[in-house]
Amino acid sequence: MSDHEHNHSHGPDSDHDSEQGEDVFVVTDENGKEHEMVMVYTFESQDHAYAVLLDRNDPDADGVIFRIEEENEEAFLVNIEDEAEWERVVTIYNEIIAQETDENN
């Protein structure tokens, strides 16, 4: 699964369930395969909010990062299309993970 080639919106018609206290999103990949994803982390950078989702059924899969956009008081998870923005966000997230790993050791 590619890290930033997925489409998902969290609006009134989206597949979004709450199970066991988790926000579960159904994300369809570029091959049409659906994945149950759990939002595990959010962070902000340059006036944008971002969400990190992990595949609920594949703990070894890489996380997927989306930009969170709001329209009419609804939140949507949007692909990050701009390569410079993608590189910046991945760098920030990797730094966050490194800091948390250092704190836990």
Phi and psi in radians as a Rosetta constraint file:
Dihedral C 1 N 2 CA 2 C 2 CIRCULARHARMONIC -1.268 0.35
Dihedral N 2 CA 2 C 2 N 3 CIRCULARHARMONIC 2.508 0.35
Dihedral C 2 N 3 CA 3 C 3 CIRCULARHARMONIC -1.200 0.35
Dihedral N 3 CA 3 C 3 N 4 CIRCULARHARMONIC -0.378 0.35
Dihedral C 3 N 4 CA 4 C 4 CIRCULARHARMONIC -2.513 0.35
Dihedral N 4 CA 4 C 4 N 5 CIRCULARHARMONIC 0.697 0.35
Dihedral C 4 N 5 CA 5 C 5 CIRCULARHARMONIC -2.194 0.35
Dihedral N 5 CA 5 C 5 N 6 CIRCULARHARMONIC 0.898 0.35
Dihedral C 5 N 6 CA 6 C 6 CIRCULARHARMONIC -2.238 0.35
Dihedral N 6 CA 6 C 6 N 7 CIRCULARHARMONIC 2.641 0.35
Dihedral C 6 N 7 CA 7 C 7 CIRCULARHARMONIC -2.026 0.35
Dihedral N 7 CA 7 C 7 N 8 CIRCULARHARMONIC 2.378 0.35
Dihedral C 7 N 8 CA 8 C 8 CIRCULARHARMONIC -2.842 0.35
Dihedral N 8 CA 8 C 8 N 9 CIRCULARHARMONIC 2.414 0.35
Dihedral C 8 N 9 CA 9 C 9 CIRCULARHARMONIC -2.242 0.35
Dihedral N 9 CA 9 C 9 N 10 CIRCULARHARMONIC 2.528 0.35
Dihedral C 9 N 10 CA 10 C 10 CIRCULARHARMONIC -1.922 0.35
Dihedral N 10 CA 10 C 10 N 11 CIRCULARHARMONIC 1.371 0.35
Dihedral C 10 N 11 CA 11 C 11 CIRCULARHARMONIC -2.145 0.35
Dihedral N 11 CA 11 C 11 N 12 CIRCULARHARMONIC -2.903 0.35
Dihedral C 11 N 12 CA 12 C 12 CIRCULARHARMONIC -1.127 0.35
Dihedral N 12 CA 12 C 12 N 13 CIRCULARHARMONIC -0.386 0.35
Dihedral C 12 N 13 CA 13 C 13 CIRCULARHARMONIC -1.839 0.35
Dihedral N 13 CA 13 C 13 N 14 CIRCULARHARMONIC 0.163 0.35
Dihedral C 13 N 14 CA 14 C 14 CIRCULARHARMONIC -1.431 0.35
Dihedral N 14 CA 14 C 14 N 15 CIRCULARHARMONIC 2.765 0.35
Dihedral C 14 N 15 CA 15 C 15 CIRCULARHARMONIC -1.499 0.35
Dihedral N 15 CA 15 C 15 N 16 CIRCULARHARMONIC 1.728 0.35
Dihedral C 15 N 16 CA 16 C 16 CIRCULARHARMONIC -2.440 0.35
Dihedral N 16 CA 16 C 16 N 17 CIRCULARHARMONIC 2.073 0.35
Dihedral C 16 N 17 CA 17 C 17 CIRCULARHARMONIC -2.162 0.35
Dihedral N 17 CA 17 C 17 N 18 CIRCULARHARMONIC 2.765 0.35
Dihedral C 17 N 18 CA 18 C 18 CIRCULARHARMONIC -2.067 0.35
Dihedral N 18 CA 18 C 18 N 19 CIRCULARHARMONIC 1.913 0.35
Dihedral C 18 N 19 CA 19 C 19 CIRCULARHARMONIC -2.129 0.35
Dihedral N 19 CA 19 C 19 N 20 CIRCULARHARMONIC 2.360 0.35
Dihedral C 19 N 20 CA 20 C 20 CIRCULARHARMONIC 0.877 0.35
Dihedral N 20 CA 20 C 20 N 21 CIRCULARHARMONIC 0.660 0.35
Dihedral C 20 N 21 CA 21 C 21 CIRCULARHARMONIC 1.343 0.35
Dihedral N 21 CA 21 C 21 N 22 CIRCULARHARMONIC 0.073 0.35
Dihedral C 21 N 22 CA 22 C 22 CIRCULARHARMONIC -1.754 0.35
Dihedral N 22 CA 22 C 22 N 23 CIRCULARHARMONIC 2.530 0.35
Dihedral C 22 N 23 CA 23 C 23 CIRCULARHARMONIC -1.538 0.35
Dihedral N 23 CA 23 C 23 N 24 CIRCULARHARMONIC 1.964 0.35
Dihedral C 23 N 24 CA 24 C 24 CIRCULARHARMONIC -1.843 0.35
Dihedral N 24 CA 24 C 24 N 25 CIRCULARHARMONIC 2.204 0.35
Dihedral C 24 N 25 CA 25 C 25 CIRCULARHARMONIC -2.044 0.35
Dihedral N 25 CA 25 C 25 N 26 CIRCULARHARMONIC 2.418 0.35
Dihedral C 25 N 26 CA 26 C 26 CIRCULARHARMONIC -1.669 0.35
Dihedral N 26 CA 26 C 26 N 27 CIRCULARHARMONIC 2.019 0.35
Dihedral C 26 N 27 CA 27 C 27 CIRCULARHARMONIC -1.973 0.35
Dihedral N 27 CA 27 C 27 N 28 CIRCULARHARMONIC 2.295 0.35
Dihedral C 27 N 28 CA 28 C 28 CIRCULARHARMONIC -1.724 0.35
Dihedral N 28 CA 28 C 28 N 29 CIRCULARHARMONIC 2.190 0.35
Dihedral C 28 N 29 CA 29 C 29 CIRCULARHARMONIC -1.448 0.35
Dihedral N 29 CA 29 C 29 N 30 CIRCULARHARMONIC -3.117 0.35
Dihedral C 29 N 30 CA 30 C 30 CIRCULARHARMONIC -1.143 0.35
Dihedral N 30 CA 30 C 30 N 31 CIRCULARHARMONIC -0.271 0.35
Dihedral C 30 N 31 CA 31 C 31 CIRCULARHARMONIC -1.713 0.35
Dihedral N 31 CA 31 C 31 N 32 CIRCULARHARMONIC 0.090 0.35
Dihedral C 31 N 32 CA 32 C 32 CIRCULARHARMONIC 1.471 0.35
Dihedral N 32 CA 32 C 32 N 33 CIRCULARHARMONIC 0.078 0.35
Dihedral C 32 N 33 CA 33 C 33 CIRCULARHARMONIC -1.467 0.35
Dihedral N 33 CA 33 C 33 N 34 CIRCULARHARMONIC 2.332 0.35
Dihedral C 33 N 34 CA 34 C 34 CIRCULARHARMONIC -1.560 0.35
Dihedral N 34 CA 34 C 34 N 35 CIRCULARHARMONIC 2.485 0.35
Dihedral C 34 N 35 CA 35 C 35 CIRCULARHARMONIC -2.263 0.35
Dihedral N 35 CA 35 C 35 N 36 CIRCULARHARMONIC 2.331 0.35
Dihedral C 35 N 36 CA 36 C 36 CIRCULARHARMONIC -1.437 0.35
Dihedral N 36 CA 36 C 36 N 37 CIRCULARHARMONIC 2.067 0.35
Dihedral C 36 N 37 CA 37 C 37 CIRCULARHARMONIC -2.005 0.35
Dihedral N 37 CA 37 C 37 N 38 CIRCULARHARMONIC 2.552 0.35
Dihedral C 37 N 38 CA 38 C 38 CIRCULARHARMONIC -2.060 0.35
Dihedral N 38 CA 38 C 38 N 39 CIRCULARHARMONIC 2.275 0.35
Dihedral C 38 N 39 CA 39 C 39 CIRCULARHARMONIC -1.316 0.35
Dihedral N 39 CA 39 C 39 N 40 CIRCULARHARMONIC 2.076 0.35
Dihedral C 39 N 40 CA 40 C 40 CIRCULARHARMONIC -1.929 0.35
Dihedral N 40 CA 40 C 40 N 41 CIRCULARHARMONIC -0.266 0.35
Dihedral C 40 N 41 CA 41 C 41 CIRCULARHARMONIC -2.818 0.35
Dihedral N 41 CA 41 C 41 N 42 CIRCULARHARMONIC 2.511 0.35
Dihedral C 41 N 42 CA 42 C 42 CIRCULARHARMONIC -2.294 0.35
Dihedral N 42 CA 42 C 42 N 43 CIRCULARHARMONIC 2.608 0.35
Dihedral C 42 N 43 CA 43 C 43 CIRCULARHARMONIC -2.690 0.35
Dihedral N 43 CA 43 C 43 N 44 CIRCULARHARMONIC 2.895 0.35
Dihedral C 43 N 44 CA 44 C 44 CIRCULARHARMONIC -2.106 0.35
Dihedral N 44 CA 44 C 44 N 45 CIRCULARHARMONIC 2.601 0.35
Dihedral C 44 N 45 CA 45 C 45 CIRCULARHARMONIC -2.747 0.35
Dihedral N 45 CA 45 C 45 N 46 CIRCULARHARMONIC 2.282 0.35
Dihedral C 45 N 46 CA 46 C 46 CIRCULARHARMONIC 0.822 0.35
Dihedral N 46 CA 46 C 46 N 47 CIRCULARHARMONIC 0.965 0.35
Dihedral C 46 N 47 CA 47 C 47 CIRCULARHARMONIC 1.121 0.35
Dihedral N 47 CA 47 C 47 N 48 CIRCULARHARMONIC 0.305 0.35
Dihedral C 47 N 48 CA 48 C 48 CIRCULARHARMONIC -2.182 0.35
Dihedral N 48 CA 48 C 48 N 49 CIRCULARHARMONIC 2.598 0.35
Dihedral C 48 N 49 CA 49 C 49 CIRCULARHARMONIC -1.825 0.35
Dihedral N 49 CA 49 C 49 N 50 CIRCULARHARMONIC 2.576 0.35
Dihedral C 49 N 50 CA 50 C 50 CIRCULARHARMONIC -2.294 0.35
Dihedral N 50 CA 50 C 50 N 51 CIRCULARHARMONIC 2.626 0.35
Dihedral C 50 N 51 CA 51 C 51 CIRCULARHARMONIC -2.174 0.35
Dihedral N 51 CA 51 C 51 N 52 CIRCULARHARMONIC 2.430 0.35
Dihedral C 51 N 52 CA 52 C 52 CIRCULARHARMONIC -1.881 0.35
Dihedral N 52 CA 52 C 52 N 53 CIRCULARHARMONIC 2.179 0.35
Dihedral C 52 N 53 CA 53 C 53 CIRCULARHARMONIC -2.026 0.35
Dihedral N 53 CA 53 C 53 N 54 CIRCULARHARMONIC 2.486 0.35
Dihedral C 53 N 54 CA 54 C 54 CIRCULARHARMONIC -2.069 0.35
Dihedral N 54 CA 54 C 54 N 55 CIRCULARHARMONIC 2.571 0.35
Dihedral C 54 N 55 CA 55 C 55 CIRCULARHARMONIC -1.199 0.35
Dihedral N 55 CA 55 C 55 N 56 CIRCULARHARMONIC 2.080 0.35
Dihedral C 55 N 56 CA 56 C 56 CIRCULARHARMONIC -1.107 0.35
Dihedral N 56 CA 56 C 56 N 57 CIRCULARHARMONIC -0.516 0.35
Dihedral C 56 N 57 CA 57 C 57 CIRCULARHARMONIC -1.818 0.35
Dihedral N 57 CA 57 C 57 N 58 CIRCULARHARMONIC 0.052 0.35
Dihedral C 57 N 58 CA 58 C 58 CIRCULARHARMONIC -2.426 0.35
Dihedral N 58 CA 58 C 58 N 59 CIRCULARHARMONIC 1.493 0.35
Dihedral C 58 N 59 CA 59 C 59 CIRCULARHARMONIC -1.108 0.35
Dihedral N 59 CA 59 C 59 N 60 CIRCULARHARMONIC -0.289 0.35
Dihedral C 59 N 60 CA 60 C 60 CIRCULARHARMONIC -1.545 0.35
Dihedral N 60 CA 60 C 60 N 61 CIRCULARHARMONIC -0.156 0.35
Dihedral C 60 N 61 CA 61 C 61 CIRCULARHARMONIC -1.260 0.35
Dihedral N 61 CA 61 C 61 N 62 CIRCULARHARMONIC 2.618 0.35
Dihedral C 61 N 62 CA 62 C 62 CIRCULARHARMONIC -1.200 0.35
Dihedral N 62 CA 62 C 62 N 63 CIRCULARHARMONIC 2.673 0.35
Dihedral C 62 N 63 CA 63 C 63 CIRCULARHARMONIC -1.258 0.35
Dihedral N 63 CA 63 C 63 N 64 CIRCULARHARMONIC 2.777 0.35
Dihedral C 63 N 64 CA 64 C 64 CIRCULARHARMONIC -2.082 0.35
Dihedral N 64 CA 64 C 64 N 65 CIRCULARHARMONIC 2.342 0.35
Dihedral C 64 N 65 CA 65 C 65 CIRCULARHARMONIC -1.921 0.35
Dihedral N 65 CA 65 C 65 N 66 CIRCULARHARMONIC 2.273 0.35
Dihedral C 65 N 66 CA 66 C 66 CIRCULARHARMONIC -2.141 0.35
Dihedral N 66 CA 66 C 66 N 67 CIRCULARHARMONIC 2.672 0.35
Dihedral C 66 N 67 CA 67 C 67 CIRCULARHARMONIC -1.503 0.35
Dihedral N 67 CA 67 C 67 N 68 CIRCULARHARMONIC 2.427 0.35
Dihedral C 67 N 68 CA 68 C 68 CIRCULARHARMONIC -1.678 0.35
Dihedral N 68 CA 68 C 68 N 69 CIRCULARHARMONIC 2.146 0.35
Dihedral C 68 N 69 CA 69 C 69 CIRCULARHARMONIC -2.115 0.35
Dihedral N 69 CA 69 C 69 N 70 CIRCULARHARMONIC 2.595 0.35
Dihedral C 69 N 70 CA 70 C 70 CIRCULARHARMONIC -2.042 0.35
Dihedral N 70 CA 70 C 70 N 71 CIRCULARHARMONIC 2.435 0.35
Dihedral C 70 N 71 CA 71 C 71 CIRCULARHARMONIC -2.553 0.35
Dihedral N 71 CA 71 C 71 N 72 CIRCULARHARMONIC 2.206 0.35
Dihedral C 71 N 72 CA 72 C 72 CIRCULARHARMONIC 0.919 0.35
Dihedral N 72 CA 72 C 72 N 73 CIRCULARHARMONIC 0.761 0.35
Dihedral C 72 N 73 CA 73 C 73 CIRCULARHARMONIC 1.110 0.35
Dihedral N 73 CA 73 C 73 N 74 CIRCULARHARMONIC 0.366 0.35
Dihedral C 73 N 74 CA 74 C 74 CIRCULARHARMONIC -2.042 0.35
Dihedral N 74 CA 74 C 74 N 75 CIRCULARHARMONIC 2.480 0.35
Dihedral C 74 N 75 CA 75 C 75 CIRCULARHARMONIC -1.682 0.35
Dihedral N 75 CA 75 C 75 N 76 CIRCULARHARMONIC 2.455 0.35
Dihedral C 75 N 76 CA 76 C 76 CIRCULARHARMONIC -2.253 0.35
Dihedral N 76 CA 76 C 76 N 77 CIRCULARHARMONIC 2.462 0.35
Dihedral C 76 N 77 CA 77 C 77 CIRCULARHARMONIC -1.658 0.35
Dihedral N 77 CA 77 C 77 N 78 CIRCULARHARMONIC 2.154 0.35
Dihedral C 77 N 78 CA 78 C 78 CIRCULARHARMONIC -2.140 0.35
Dihedral N 78 CA 78 C 78 N 79 CIRCULARHARMONIC 2.444 0.35
Dihedral C 78 N 79 CA 79 C 79 CIRCULARHARMONIC -1.012 0.35
Dihedral N 79 CA 79 C 79 N 80 CIRCULARHARMONIC 2.578 0.35
Dihedral C 79 N 80 CA 80 C 80 CIRCULARHARMONIC -1.676 0.35
Dihedral N 80 CA 80 C 80 N 81 CIRCULARHARMONIC 1.842 0.35
Dihedral C 80 N 81 CA 81 C 81 CIRCULARHARMONIC -1.558 0.35
Dihedral N 81 CA 81 C 81 N 82 CIRCULARHARMONIC -0.552 0.35
Dihedral C 81 N 82 CA 82 C 82 CIRCULARHARMONIC -1.333 0.35
Dihedral N 82 CA 82 C 82 N 83 CIRCULARHARMONIC 2.123 0.35
Dihedral C 82 N 83 CA 83 C 83 CIRCULARHARMONIC -1.087 0.35
Dihedral N 83 CA 83 C 83 N 84 CIRCULARHARMONIC -0.682 0.35
Dihedral C 83 N 84 CA 84 C 84 CIRCULARHARMONIC -1.133 0.35
Dihedral N 84 CA 84 C 84 N 85 CIRCULARHARMONIC -0.739 0.35
Dihedral C 84 N 85 CA 85 C 85 CIRCULARHARMONIC -1.112 0.35
Dihedral N 85 CA 85 C 85 N 86 CIRCULARHARMONIC -0.760 0.35
Dihedral C 85 N 86 CA 86 C 86 CIRCULARHARMONIC -1.026 0.35
Dihedral N 86 CA 86 C 86 N 87 CIRCULARHARMONIC -0.843 0.35
Dihedral C 86 N 87 CA 87 C 87 CIRCULARHARMONIC -1.061 0.35
Dihedral N 87 CA 87 C 87 N 88 CIRCULARHARMONIC -0.731 0.35
Dihedral C 87 N 88 CA 88 C 88 CIRCULARHARMONIC -1.099 0.35
Dihedral N 88 CA 88 C 88 N 89 CIRCULARHARMONIC -0.800 0.35
Dihedral C 88 N 89 CA 89 C 89 CIRCULARHARMONIC -1.169 0.35
Dihedral N 89 CA 89 C 89 N 90 CIRCULARHARMONIC -0.734 0.35
Dihedral C 89 N 90 CA 90 C 90 CIRCULARHARMONIC -1.107 0.35
Dihedral N 90 CA 90 C 90 N 91 CIRCULARHARMONIC -0.729 0.35
Dihedral C 90 N 91 CA 91 C 91 CIRCULARHARMONIC -1.065 0.35
Dihedral N 91 CA 91 C 91 N 92 CIRCULARHARMONIC -0.794 0.35
Dihedral C 91 N 92 CA 92 C 92 CIRCULARHARMONIC -1.072 0.35
Dihedral N 92 CA 92 C 92 N 93 CIRCULARHARMONIC -0.823 0.35
Dihedral C 92 N 93 CA 93 C 93 CIRCULARHARMONIC -1.099 0.35
Dihedral N 93 CA 93 C 93 N 94 CIRCULARHARMONIC -0.735 0.35
Dihedral C 93 N 94 CA 94 C 94 CIRCULARHARMONIC -1.071 0.35
Dihedral N 94 CA 94 C 94 N 95 CIRCULARHARMONIC -0.650 0.35
Dihedral C 94 N 95 CA 95 C 95 CIRCULARHARMONIC -1.149 0.35
Dihedral N 95 CA 95 C 95 N 96 CIRCULARHARMONIC -0.705 0.35
Dihedral C 95 N 96 CA 96 C 96 CIRCULARHARMONIC -1.081 0.35
Dihedral N 96 CA 96 C 96 N 97 CIRCULARHARMONIC -0.807 0.35
Dihedral C 96 N 97 CA 97 C 97 CIRCULARHARMONIC -1.091 0.35
Dihedral N 97 CA 97 C 97 N 98 CIRCULARHARMONIC -0.743 0.35
Dihedral C 97 N 98 CA 98 C 98 CIRCULARHARMONIC -1.080 0.35
Dihedral N 98 CA 98 C 98 N 99 CIRCULARHARMONIC -0.737 0.35
Dihedral C 98 N 99 CA 99 C 99 CIRCULARHARMONIC -1.107 0.35
Dihedral N 99 CA 99 C 99 N 100 CIRCULARHARMONIC -0.760 0.35
Dihedral C 99 N 100 CA 100 C 100 CIRCULARHARMONIC -1.152 0.35
Dihedral N 100 CA 100 C 100 N 101 CIRCULARHARMONIC -0.643 0.35
Dihedral C 100 N 101 CA 101 C 101 CIRCULARHARMONIC -1.140 0.35
Dihedral N 101 CA 101 C 101 N 102 CIRCULARHARMONIC -0.756 0.35
Dihedral C 101 N 102 CA 102 C 102 CIRCULARHARMONIC -1.085 0.35
Dihedral N 102 CA 102 C 102 N 103 CIRCULARHARMONIC -0.699 0.35
Dihedral C 102 N 103 CA 103 C 103 CIRCULARHARMONIC -1.184 0.35
Dihedral N 103 CA 103 C 103 N 104 CIRCULARHARMONIC -0.516 0.35
Dihedral C 103 N 104 CA 104 C 104 CIRCULARHARMONIC -1.505 0.35
Dihedral N 104 CA 104 C 104 N 105 CIRCULARHARMONIC -0.143 0.35
